[in-house]
Amino acid sequence: MMLSRETSFPSSIHRAKGLRSLLIDKCGDSWLGAALPGLFKQLTCIRSLNLSWSLIEEIPKEVRKLIHLRHLNLGSCIKLVSLPETMCDLCNLQSLDVSWCYSLKELPRAIVKLIKLRHLHIYGSGVGFMPKGIERLTCLRTLDCFIVCGGGENESKAANLRELKNLDHIGGRLVIRNLLGGGIEDVVEAQLNKKRLLCLELNFDMENLRGGIEEGNLIEGLQLPLDLERLSIDGYKGIVLPNWMMALTRLQDLKLYNCRNLEVLPSLGRLPNLERLELLRVRVRSLDAGFLGIEEVENANINEGEIARVTTFPKLKTLGISFLSILEEWDGIERRVEEDDATTTSIFIIMPQLQQLRIWHCPLLRALPDYVLAAPLQLLEVINCPNLSKRYGKEEKGEDWHKISHIQNVYIC
C-alpha cells in the first residue's frame, strides 16, 4: 500500500480476510497507529507485515490476534518506543526487524517465548541490553547485534555474553557492543567460534577508562571461527592485539578503530587473503618489518646461495590510514642482503595488488615507501598530511611528486 498524506486508511481492506502479506510503504501519517488495532482484529491470516519507516509510536496489544504471523518488519520506525508483551504470543514468528528504531530502549522480556524465531535484527536501535533467557532461542540464524549490559538498573533482567553459547546456528554478521561489560569467564564461555559466523564487530566501551591489561586478557580469551572473513575491533585499549588474530587465514577485511593504546601491530602482511585494511586512531609510531610480516624471514636460517622470495599483503587492494597522530615512519623494505654472505638474498614483494590508498590526518608521516609507489595504484588520497603534501604535491613542486604521476586519481590537500 502506498498512500498519500491526503488519503485515509481504506477500511475496505478489512474485507480481505485471507490476506497473507501487507506491506505499507513509508507511511508518515499518524492515522496508521489508530488504524492498526482494527486491522489486526480483522486480518488474522497475515503471514508477513511490513510497517517499516512509519511514524507509529507503539504496536497495539491486538497484535496477538495475528497468530499466523511469520515476518514482522518495523525497521526504521524512529518513533516506536515500546513493543507489547502480547507480541510474544506469536508462536509462529520467524523474523523480527526493529533495526534503526532509535526510540526503542528494550525488547519485551517474554521474547524468549518465540522459540521459532530465526532472524532478529536490532542493529542501530536504542535497545540497551539483551533480555535474560535469550539462550532459549536456539533456532536463531541471524542476530545482528548483542549488547552486553555491564551493570546498572537493567542488570537483573539482562542476559550476559555466555548466553551466546547455545546459539550455535547464528551466522552472517554479529556486532557485540560493550564487550568490556562482561567478565573474562563470560567471554570464554560465549564460544563465538560459530561455523556460520563470517563477520564480527567487537566494540569496547569507549567511556570506560580501565587499563589495557584487563582488556588484553579479555580479548585473548575470545574463541573466534577460523573461517571469519571480516573483523572490526573498535575502542580496544590494550597495548597489543591477541595471538589468535594471525590464525584467521581467511580474513578479507580488517578494521582497527580507536585503539588508542595499541603500540604494536601484528604481522598483518602474513594474512594471505586480506583485501582491505583500515587503521583509525591507532597509537603506532612506525609501519615496519614487523607490520609487513618479514621479520620472521629475516631471522630464519637461509642456506648459502639461496634466494628467499616472500610476498606480504599478497591480496591487499584497499588501505586506509587515518588519524595516526604519532606515525612518523613507513619503512620501504624490498630487498636485503646478509652482511656476512652476499650470496644469500631475501627478496620481498609487498602489496602487489594495492589499488586504493587513503591517508588522512597523519601530520608526522614523512614519506611513502617505494613498494607503495610501485604498486598498481588507481587512487591516492592524502588529506591533512603536511609532510606528504610538501613532498608529493605537484602544486607545491614537491621533490617526489613525479613518483606518483602515473596514478590516475590523486587528491592531495
N, C-alpha and C positions, 0 to 999 in steps of 0.2 A: 504494500500500500504506500502510495506517495501522495500525501495530502498537502495542499497549500494552507497558509495560515487562515484564509477566509473560509475554509471548508471544515465543517463539523464532522465528528466521527460518525460514520454511517451505521445506524442501528440495524440496517438490513443485513449486515454481516452476521448478526445473531442467528439468522435462519440457516446459515451454512453449518449445520450440526456435525457434518462429517469432515470438517476442515482439518487437515493434518499439519499444515505449515502456515504460519502467519509471520510475515516479515514486514515490519513497519519501518520505513526508511527515514532516518534522521528527523524525527518529529520534534520540533522545538516548541510545541504549544502545550500549555498547562492542562488542557482538557483531556489529554490522553490518560493522565493519572486518574481522573474521575471516571473515565470510561472502563478502566481495567477490571474492577470488581464484577460488573455485569458481564463483561467479555469472558472472564474466567468461569462464571457460572453456566454460561450457555455453550461455549466451545470446548467441551470436555474431552474431545477426541484429539486435540492438538498434540503433535509429537515434537514439533520444532517451533520455538518462539524467539523472534529477534526484536528486541526493543533498544538496540544499541544506538548511541548518540541522541537519545531522547532526554528531556529535562524532567523526567519523573523523579520524585524525592523518596518514594518508598514503593515497595511491592506489596499490594494488599494481601491480607491473610487468606483471601479466597483462592489464592494460587494453589492451595491444597486440592482444589477440585480437578486440577489437570493431572490426573493420576497416570496418564499415558505419556506425559512429557518426558522426552529424552534429551533435548538440547535447549538450553536457555542462554541466550546471549544478551548480556547487559553491559557490554563493553562501552567505555567512554560515556556512561551516564554520570556526568560530573556532579550532579546534584543529589544523587542517590546516597542517602545517609544510613540506611539500615535494610537488612533482609529479615523477613519474619521467620520465626522458628517453624511455622507451619510449612514452609518451603521444604523442610527436611522430611516431610511425609511423602515426598515424590519419590517413591521407591524405585521407579524406573529411570530416574535421571542419570544420564551418562556423561553430559558435559555441561559445565557452568563457567561462564566467562564474565568476570567483573573487573577485568583489566582496565586501568586508567579511570576507575571510579574514585576520584580524589577524596570525596567526602565520606566514603565508606571506611569506617575505622576498625571494624571487626566482622568476622564471619559468624553465623549462628552456631551456638555451642553444639546443637544437635546435628550439625552437618556430618558428623561421624556415622550417622544412621544411613547415609547414602552409599551403601556398600557396593552399588553397581556403578558408581561414579568413575569414569575413566579419564576425563580431562578437566583439570581445574586451573583456570587462568586468573591470577591475581596481580600480575606484574603491573606496576605503575599505579596501583590503588593505594588508598590510605590505610589499608589493613596493617596493624602494628604487631601482630603475633599470630601464630597458628593455633587453632583450638586443640585442647588436650584430647587425645584419643584418635588423632588423625592417622595413626598407625593402623587403624582398623580398615582404612580404605585401600585394601590390598589390590583392588582392580585398577588403581590409578596407573595410567600410561603417561600422562602429562601432568607435571606440577612445575609450573614455570618459575615459582618463587617460594622460598621458605624463609620466614622471618623469625630469628631467634629473639625471644623476649628479653632475657637478660635481667630479670628483676622488675620491681615496680608493682603497681597496683594490679596488673594483669597476670602476675606470675602464677597465681593459683589456678588460673584457667588456661594457661598457655602450655603448648607442647614443647618439649626440649628436642634438641637435634637428634638424639638417639632414636626418636620415633621414625626416622627415615629408614631404619634398619630393615623393617618388614616390607617396605615399598620397593620390592625387587624389580617391578616392571616399569618404573618411571624411566623415561628416555628423552632424547632430544636435548632441550636446553633447561638448565636449572640455575637459578640465582639464589645464593644464600646470603642474606643480609644480617649484619650484626653478628658475625661469626664469633667474635670475642665474647659475646654474651653467654656462650656455653663453656663448660669446662673441658679439659683435655679428655676426660673419660667419655663425655658425650660425643666429642669429635671422633674418637676411635670407634665407638660403638655404632656410629651412624652408618658405617660401611658404605661409603659413597662409590665403591667400585661396582656400580651397576653396569651391566653389559650393554644396555641400550643408551646410556648417557654419552652424548657426543660433545656437548657444550656446557661448560661450568664457569660461573662467575662467583668469586669469593669476595665479599665485601665486608671489611672490618669496620668497627665502629669508629668513624672519623673523629668523634668528640672525645673518645677515650684516650687518655694520655699515658696509659700504663706502659711500662718498659717493654722493649722489644724482645727480651729473653723469653717472657711468658708466651708471646705470640709465636716466637720461633719454635718452641716446644709444641704449641698447639697445631701449627700448620704442618709440622713434621709428622704428627700423628694421623693426618688425613690419609685415607685409602682411596685413591682415585683409579678409575678404569684406565687401563693401558691403551685402550683404543680412542681415548679422548682426542678430539680434533681441534677444539677451541678452548682456551683457558684465559680468564681475566682475573687479576688479583688487584684489588683496589683498597687503599688505606692501610696496607700492611706496614707495621712499624718495626719489624725485625731488621737485623743488620745483614743477614744472608738469607737466601732462598732455600727451600727444603731440598734434600738429596733426591727425592723421588722425581723431581722435575725432569731430570735427564733420562728417565726411563720412559717418558712419553714420546716414543719414537714416531707416532702417527700425528703428532700435533702439527696443525697447519697455521693456526692463528694464536698469537700470544700478546696479551696486553698487560703491562705493569703500570698502574696508575697510583699516584700519590703515595708511593713507598719512600717516604721522606728520610728514613734512616738506612735505606739499602745502599751499602757502600760497595759491595762486590757482586757482580753478575756472574752466574754460572757460565759454563762453556756452551752458550746457546747456539753457536755455529755448528755444533755437532748434532743438532736435531735435524735429521735427514729430510723431513717433509715440511719444515717450517716455511710458509709462504708470506706471512705478514707478521711484522713485529712493531709494536708501538711502546715507546718508553715516555712516560709523562711524570714529571716531578719525582725523579729518582736521584738519589744522592751519590752519584758516581763521578769521579774526577777524570777517569780516562776509559776509553774503549780500547782495550789492549789485546795481547795474545790470548789471555785467559778468556775474554769475551768471545773471541773468534774460535776458540777451541783448538788452538795449535800448540799450546804449551806441552800437551801430552806427547805430541810428535817430536817436539824439540828435545824432550827429556828421554825419549825412547832410544834404545840402542839400535843404531843403523850400521850395517856392515860396510866395510870399506868398498868404495866404488858404486854403492847403491844410490839410487835416486828415489827419495820418498816423495810421492805426489799425493797431496791432500787437498780435498775440496771442502771448504766450510761454507755454511749457509748455501748449500747447493741449489735450493729451490726458492730462495727468498726473492720476492718480487716487489714488496712494498715495505718501506722502513720509515717510521715516523719517530722523530726525537723532539720533544717539546718540554720547555721549562726545566731543562737540566742546568740549573744556575751556576754550578761549580765545575761543569765539564770543561776541561781545558785541552786534553789531548785525544786524538783519534789516530792510533798508530797505523801506518801503512806498511805492513809486513807481507812481502810476497815471496822472497827467496832468501835463504840464509845458508851460509857455508860454514862448516865447523872450522875453527881456527887450527886445530891440530891435524886436520886431514882435509885438504882442499878437494879431494876426490869424492867426498861424501856430501851430498846436496839434498836439501829439502826444498821442494817447490810447492807453493801454496796457491791454489785457485780459490779466490774469495768472492762471494756474491756474484757468480757469473750470470745470473738471470735478473739482477736488480733492475726494475723498470721505473719505480717511483721513489723519490727520496724527499721527505719534508723535514726541515729543521727550523723550529720556531723557538725564539726566545732562549737562545743559548749564548749569552753575552761573552763568555770567556773562550769559547771554542775558536782555535786559531786557524785550522786548515782541514781540508778533506784529504783522506788517504788516496794514494794512487789507484788502488784497486776499485775505489768508488768512481773515480773519474774515468776509468777504463770500462766500466760496466755499461751495458746497453740501456742507459737511462733514457726514458721518454719524458720524464717530468722531474724538475728540480725546483723546490721551493725553499727559499732562505728568507726568513722574516725575523726582523729584530735581532740579528746576529751581527753586530758591528764589525767584528774582526773578519768574518767571512765576506760580508758585503764589501769591505775595503779591498779584500784580496781578489775576489772573483767578479765584482761588479763592473760591468762594461762602462757604465756612465762615470764611475769613479776612476776608470782607467786602472783597474787593479792589475797587479803584476801577473796574475794567473787567469785572467778572465778568458783568454784564448783556449784554456784547457777544457772549458765547458761549452765552447761554441758549437760543438756537434750535437748538443742536446736540443731537441725540437722545442720543448716548452720549458723556459727558465723564468722564474719570478724571484727577484732579489730586491728586498726593500728593508 
